[in-house]
Amino acid sequence: MALMVVIIWGVNFTVIRLGLNGVPSMLLAALRYTFVLPALFFVKRPKIDMKYAIAYGLSVGVGQFSCLFYAMQIGMPAGLSSITLQSAAFMTPLLAFLFLHESIKPKQIIGLFIAAIGLAFIASNAGSITAVPLPALLLTLLAAFFWALSNIVLKFASNKAEALGEKIDMLGVVVWTSLVPPIPLYIFSFILDGPDVMLKTVTSLSAISTFSIFYLAFGATIFGYGTWSVLLGKYPASKIAPLSLMVPITGLLSSQIILKEQLSTSQWTGGFIILLGLIFSTLDIKSLIKFNNR
């Protein structure tokens, strides 16, 4: 089940790229959340403070996905997007240090520097035929920041719930906070694309665009987060969380196979350096050695 989720989340970036071929970025993000809303009738409302629910919906739905979708619309490759977005894993400890006063482990700092080197490799490809536009790269990093910010919001909400002897249902949070993003995203689409483009797009969706919307809503969101939350509830987080490191790998593979994306040597190098930094800062090597020796 974990492998299925990892594959679905990795292919998710390729599906976004396919969806953007027929639907503008802000409208695609808005439709993604609109199609999640029917799940409200089947998923119990989570016990989370309203201010945290709104903050989470704005940071993930509006902040993260508006930046990511628009970045991919203006030239960010799907494969590199799947890797660069993982920068949230480095930003989260920094934000936790600032807002939650949590300590930062040395390996996290080292992993951050390793990832920075990888980003430098990707950015240094400017001028080549496969160059990533700087605004697209910066927007993807901003999307990672909003993702990291949403993790901090959830941590605040989780701490408050634990103080009351309660536990937050992650699937419930994902589904019910889907009420927040659609209106801001539709407004963004209205401003960027105009009502005529919006109406024409919605009334003439291609089969690929329709598939993309359903995949993003039901596959990546409802099934993905739902299954992941079940796995986290059944097994130790130390065994489940590291599996998410496979998301960029499946993202790269799917973009190569389906989209035929051609990355330069420096982009491949930068991507793998970021993965190395992510692995170094996330995996508990000592625990893995003990686990393998059992």
Secondary structure, DSSP 4 states (H G I P E B T S, - for coil): -HHHHHHHHHHHHHHHHHHHTTS-HHHHHHHHHHTTGGGGGTSPPP---HHHHHHHIIIIIIIIHHHHHHHHHTT--HHHHHHHGGGHHHHHHHHHHHHT-----HHHHHHHHHHHHHHHHHHTTTTSTTPPPHHHHHHHHHHHHHHHHHHHHHHHHHHHHHHTT----HHHHHHHGGGSSHHHHHHHHHHHT-HHHHHHHHHT--HHHHHHHHIIIIIIIIIHHHHHHHHHHHS-HHHHGGGGGGHHHHHHHHHHHHS-----HHHHHHHHHHHHHHHHHH--HHHHHHHHT-
